[in-house]
Amino acid sequence: MTRLSEIQFFNSIKESENILLAGAGGGFDIYSGLPVYFALKQMGKNVTLANFSFTELRKTSATEVFPFCYQVEASSKVLSSNNYFPEKYLCEWLLTRGEQTSIYAFAKTGVLPLKKAYDYIIEKHAIDTIVLVDGGTDSLMFGDEDGLGTPVEDICSMAAVYKTSIKKKHLLSVGFGIDHFHGVSHFRFLENVAELMRDGGYNGMFQVTKEMEEGKHYIAAVEYANMRMKGMESIVNNSISSAVQGYFGNHQVTERTKSSELWINPLMSIYWCFELDAVIQKNKYYPRIKATRNLFEINSEIAAFQLELKNNRAKKNLPL
């Protein structure tokens, strides 16, 4: 039983020892998990980091330790003119704190190869719990909404983890409001959360503030990445970081967003926590993508599902 004085998600993993914390949606999603990383370390957990990567990993010096799975270090080098390598710069930043940490980066692939890569990490590190983090809310779309956002990488990670033998599998979503610009209806997000609450798949929420040690570390990591990857900064994480710092409305941090109006808001700094199995079991196109071998197949199956869908839930605005 969880009490009001306890955070339900952290209570649910109290007995876990070896936790794999992974960015679900590609790119900078692992940064979205940093407050959780520091909280888990404070709890005495052994934490392994991983991320579905947008980096051309074959054009780096990172070691491919398993098909589609690379081990990234602070010393890893980009072997092309493209400086996009969030995982490397996170390792660098952690090293400035005295943590010599590597990150497993998954190359773009489908559910079946990604599941095997997860199995490799699970066995190597005796993982007993997996926590996926999504920077955004589109991972909570069930598939029948009018507007799914950018679900391909999210659902690939979610499906791959779902198919593993690990019993404790969690999904955290942070950044309420960000996916409005990708066509996601946050009315539908809240509707889906309510359904998961009724069915027992919801593990509560918690908020990161700038006064917390975890909040300070997160802000510093995002600022370091901004400095190392000028022109390729994370819109999602800069939005969340701005919310953690108390900014509101059209607060601009990078040149990348100057042409659009942002909606930075306090809800962006809240982590919504779910049982991954419960979310996947609600996903209406999971049966079509569960055996895919590349992202093209996932894209095709989602598009075909949407074309065949008879009734979808139309977008609705929040009644404010």
N, C-alpha and C positions, 0 to 999 in steps of 0.2 A: 504494500500500500504506500502510495506517495502522499506526503503531507504538503501543506501550503508553503512551509519553510524550505522545501527541497525543490530542486529543478528536476523535473521528471526524466528528461533525457539522460542527464548524468547519473541519476539514481539507477536507471536501467542498465548502465554499463559498469556499475560499481564493482562487479566481480570479474570483469574483463581484465586480461593481463597484456596481451599483445594485439594492438589495434592498428589496422591499416586505414589511414585517413587519405582519401583520394578525391581529387577534383573531377567532377562528373562531366562537365560540359565543354572541356577543352580550354586552351589558352591559359588564362589567369585564374581559373576556378580554384586551384589549390591555395592561392592567396586568400580567397574567401574563407578558407578553413583554418587560417592561422590562429585566430582567437581560440578556436577549439583545440588546436594543437598545443598551445601553451597551457590551457586548462587541463588537458589530459596529462601533460608532463608534470604539472603541479600535483596531480593525483597519484603520481608514481607509475604511470602506465608506460609501457614500451610502445613507441609510436613510429610506424613506418609511413613514409610519405610517397604518394604516387599522383599522377595527373594524366588525363587524356590530353595529348599534346597537339598543338597546331604548328609546332616547329618542324622543319624538314630535318628530322633526326639523322638521316643518312648523311646529311651535309654538316655534321658536327663530329667532334672527337669522342662523344659519349659512346660507351660500350654497349653493344647489343647483347644482352645477357640471355635473352630468350626471343623467339620470333615476335616482332612488333613491340618488344619491351627493352628500353634502354636505361642504363644507369647513369644519371647525370651528376656530376660533381661541380664544385666551385671552379675547378681548373679546366672543365670541359670548354672546348673552343668551337666557335662557329667557323665553318670552313667555306663560307660563301660571303657575299657582300651584305646579305640580309642579317641584321642584328637582332632578329626576333628570337628570343630564347628565355622566356620567363622562368623556367625551372632552374637554369644556370644562375640567374641573378638572385633568385631566392636562396640558393645554396651559398652564393657569395655573401648575401646579407646575413644569413645565419652564422657564417664563419666570422663575421665581424663581432658577433656576440659570443664567440668561442665555441660554437657548435659546428663540428665537422660532420655535416649531414648530407647524404646523397638522396636524390629523388628518382623514383622510377617514372619514366615518361613513356606513355603508350603511343606508338605511331598510329595514324588513322587506319582503322580496320573495322571489320564487322563483329557481330556478337560472338560467334564461335571462336575466332582467333583471340579475341580479347579475353574471353572466359579462360582460355588456356593460359594466357599471360598472368591473369589473376591467380590461377591455380599454382603457378610457379612461385609467386611471391608468398602465397598462403603457406605452401610447404616449406619454403626457405626460412621464413620468419615465425613459423608456428602460430600464424594468425588465428585468433579466436573471435574477432569482431571486425566488421568493416563499416566505416562511416563514409558515405558519399556526400560531397558538398556541391550544391549548385548555386552559383552566383546568378540569381534570378528566380523566377517563379514558374517558368514554362515546364519544368520537370513534373509539375503537379497537374498538368492537363491530362485528362483521361482519353482524349482522342476524338470525342464527339463535339468539341467546342468549335465555334467559328473563330479560328485564330489560334494556332498552336505555338506561335513563336518560332524558335529555332531548336526543335526537339531532337535532331538526329544524333548528335554526340551524347546528349543526356540519356536518351533511351538506350543507346548502345551500351553505355556504362552500366545503367540500371539493370538491363537485361542480362548482361554478362555476370554481374555480381549476384543477381537473383539465381542464376543457374549454378553457382558454386555450392559447395556442401556446408558453408558456414551458416550457423544458426542465427547468430546475432548480426543483422544487417539493417543499417539505418540510412535514412536520407534526410539531409538538412538543406533547407532553402533559405537564402538570405538575399535581401534586396527588393523588398516589396515596392512595386511601382516602376522598376527599371524596364520590365518587358512590355510596358504599355506601348513603347516605341517599336516593338516587334509584333504588335497586333494582338497581344494577350489581354483578355478581359479579366481584370482583377475581381470583378463580381464573380466570375466563374471560378477563379482561384479560391475565393473564400467559400463558395458553394461546395467545392471539392473537399476543402479542409473540413467543413462541417460534416460531410458524408463520412470521411475517415474518422472523425471524432465519434460518430454514432457507432461505427463498426469496430472501434478499438484500435485503429491503426495510427493514432495521433499521440505523440509523446511530448506535447506541450511546446512552450517557446521560452526563449531567454533573449536578453538584449545586452549588447556590448556598448559601454560608454567610454568616453575619453579619459575618465578618472581611473578606470580599471587598468591593471598592468597589461592584460591581454589586449585592451584597446590601444594603449600606447605603442605596443610592439607592432600591432597591425598597421597603424598609421605610418610608423617608421618604415616598415617593409614596403608599403605602397609608394611612399616618397622615394625610397631607394630605387625601386623599379622604374619610376618615372625618370629619374636622373640617368639611369643606364640605358633606357629604351625611349629616347626622345622621339616623338612623332608616332610611337606605337604604344602609348600608354593605355592601360586598361580603363575603359569607360565605366565598366561595371564596378570595379574596385575603387576607383576614384569617387564614384557616386556614393558607395557605401561608406568609404572613409570620410567623405564630407558630412554624411548624415551622422556618423559617430561623433564628429567634432561639433555638431549642433547647427550646421548650416541648413538653409531652407530655400526652396524655390529654384530659381535659375542661377545656381552657384556654379561658375565655370572654373575648372582647374586646368584643362588642357586645350590646346588649339583644336583638337579633334572634334570637340562638341560645340565650337563657336557658332556654327550655322544652325543649331537646333536649340530649342528651349527645354531645359531640364526641369524635372520635378523632384528635387532633393527633399526628403521628408524623414521624420523620425522613425517611421515604420521600416525604412530601409535597413536599419541597424538591428532588426529583430531576426533571430534564427527560429524558423518553424521546423519542428522535428517530427519525423514519421518513421514507422516501420516500413522498410523498403518493400518487403513482400506484400504488404497491404496495398501500397501504391501500384505496384506492377499488376497485381490481380485486378485492379480497377481499369488498367489500361486496355482499351478496346482493340488496339492494333498490335499488341505484344505477340499474339500467336503468329502474325505474319512476318515479324522481324526476328524472331527468336533463333532462327537458323541461318541468318545472313552471314556472309563472309567479307563484305566490304560496305563502305558507306553509301556507295551508289545503289546497292540493293535495298538498304534501309530507306533511302530517299524514295525509290521507286515504289516500295511497298506502302509507305505512308501516303504517297500521292494516290495510288490505286485505291487504298482504303477510303480516302476522303471523297474520291469520285463515286464510289459505290454507296456512300453513307446516305441513307434515306432522310433522316431527320438529325440535324445538328442543333446544338444549343447556341442561339444567336448571342452576339455580344450585347452586354448590358453594362451601363454605367453604374457606378456606386451611387446609391440614393442619398446624396449629400446636399 
